[in-house]
Each structure stands twice: as C-alpha cells, then as structure tokens.
Amino acid sequence: MDFLKLIKMTTAVMSVILAIVTILFIAVVFIDEAPQWLGLSSKTDQLWHLPNIETDLPDGKKGKQVKFGYLLATESPKWMGPQVINKDKRLYAGNNLTCQNCHLEAGTKAGSGSWVGVTNRFPQFRGRENKIGTIEERINGCMERSMNGKALPEDSEQMQALVAYMEWLSEGVPDDTASWYKGFISIKIPAVKADTIIGKQVYINECQVCHGENGQGTKLADERKGYQYPPLWGDDSFNHGAGMHRVLTAAQFIKANMPHLIATKENPKLTDEEAFHVAAYINSFDRPQKPNTEKDFPDLKLKPVSTAYGPWDDPFPAEQHKFGPFQPIVQYYDSVYQIKKTK
C-alpha cells in the first residue's frame, strides 16, 4: 500500500469517526433540549415517575406511615373526622369532606393544588399569616378552613403521616415537572360582576349531576369514607375562611378540573367566564362561618381581591369584593401600592 492510499484511508476513517461523534453530540443536546420545544421528557424526567401507592411504597415503618397519610387524604372522615370511632382521640376534621375532594386523585392531579413537589417549596411566605410558614402550618390552614375543624398537633400521628405522604410524592421530582403540577391555572378575569343567574345555569348543565340540585354532594357507598362528590355549600362544606370561598380561586380550580373526569389542566371544558359565574353561584349560598377571620392578613394590602370578608385596605364595598367587578380593585392596588394582583 503506497503512502497516498494510506493517507486517503486514514482520512476516510477519521471522517467516519468525526461523523459518529457529531451524531452522538447532537443526540445528547437534542435529548436535553427537546422538552423546551417538543414537549418531550428530559433525561431527568425519564428517571422520575408519579409514585404508585400500590407498588412503590417503601418498606417498613416509613411505608406504613406513607400509606396512613394516603388514607387520611382519601378517607378523611373515617380517620380524623366525624366518622372516627374513638372521637376523643382523633376528631380533628369538622366536616365529612376528604382532602382529595379538593386535592384531586389523592393530591396527584395537576391543576388541583397537587401535592407533587409541595414539600420542596416549604418553608414559604404566606400572606394570610404574613410570615414564613411550614408545611405543617399550611396543612392546618386546610384543617381549620376547608375541613372546618381544628389544627392537628404537629407531633400527632395524623400530621406526621400527611407530611410523610406529601414528601413521598415530592421525592426526586424535577423542577419543571413540579411546576407543572403546582397550584391552579390562571384565568383572564372577566370585566364584569359575576352573574349568579348565569352561574346557576352552568351549574345545572355541568355540575348538578354530581353535586346535586341543592349542592349536597354524593356520598361514597361506605359513608364513613366521605363524599365521592363533595357538598359545595351548606353545613358539611368548607367554611367561609377557605380559599375556595374566593370566587377567583374557585374559578381557577373549576376551570382546570370540572366537570370531573372530563376537564383537565391541558384541556378544560368551561370557559373563563363560565367558571367565573358558576364559582359565584356556588359561593352565593350559606356555609359554616370561621371565627376570627378579621385577624387574617395582618398586612391587609396582601389580601386577595376576591376575599369575601373584611376588613380591606381599599374603598371598595363587600359586595364587590365577593362578586366583582374585580379590575377596579386590581388597578387600585397597582396604582396606590404598586402591588400587582391576579386574584
């Protein structure tokens, strides 16, 4: 083999090697960047999956604690509410709702205040208390408001199990995935006062089949476990201090999740306006009253505009804070305090 042929062969081999290296490099970059423009999972995402309560529980005491937290979330009245047999020991929830009546699918559904990744965000600042709060304090906010009950002692088996379950759902979840599950979706606030007549018709068309003509809900076959579809007003519902009593918060939840098993965060069924009006209709009825709500939001400027109970740090009447129109209130806080509010 002469020298010229050797050079040509070597050049050809090097070209092939360079091409292979280039392809491998592009593949690595493509896999990492694809999620940003193709909606695909990154390498990190592929290593994480939503934990399954039946197949992914850790062994031993930890697994039992996580499973108890799951039962507390899905069968709340039976384990910490009105259906508890030993009422002196474990009666904390004041109604027969379950945690998953709001945090759907045992806290795993995106757009419904999911618990996936939630413990990784605490401690965090909460305007209602005007301080940095813990996950335990956040849970007790739900206990005293949505569950219309009393706070769980932080060293109680119930509190520790709920936190263990939330931590289990949050283990190793990538930041972008956690952001997808987080909170509710945004809506464009309609520029009108919420209309309960329109809302009633939306309720009849979309909600009544599950929640009942009088908002009474539908109980599970085993009534000790609570409701399949919760009551939306009345004595067994959330109290007026709960976030769901705010029209804009309720509308965000409704938009992403209702009708149940039809709407999703990705594919809602109701329009922003329909969710807005039906949220007002639901919140036009009587419900339990939480004591001492005047102490909420020590800094009144941080109060959400659709908080239906006073006091407020603005000149708008109670009726407008409950049903809107909300844009003038939003604009007021922006112009006077340079605070931009979305709900």
Secondary structure, DSSP 8 states (H G I E B T S, - for coil): --HHHHHHHHHHHHHHHHHHHHHHHHHHHHHHHHHHHH----HHHHT-----TTT---SHHHHHHHHHHHHHHHSHHHHHSTT-SSHHHH---SSS--GGGTSHHHHTSTTS---TTGGGG-SEEETTTTEEE-HHHHHHHHHHTTT-S----TTSHHHHHHHHHHHHHHTT--HHHHHHHSS-------SS---HHHHHHHHHHHTHHHH-TTS--EE-SSGGG-EEE--SSSTTS--TTSGGGSHHHHHHHHHHH-STTT--SSS--S-HHHHHHHHHHHTTS-----TTGGGS-SSGGGS-TT--SS--SSS--HHHHHH---HHHHHHHHHHH------
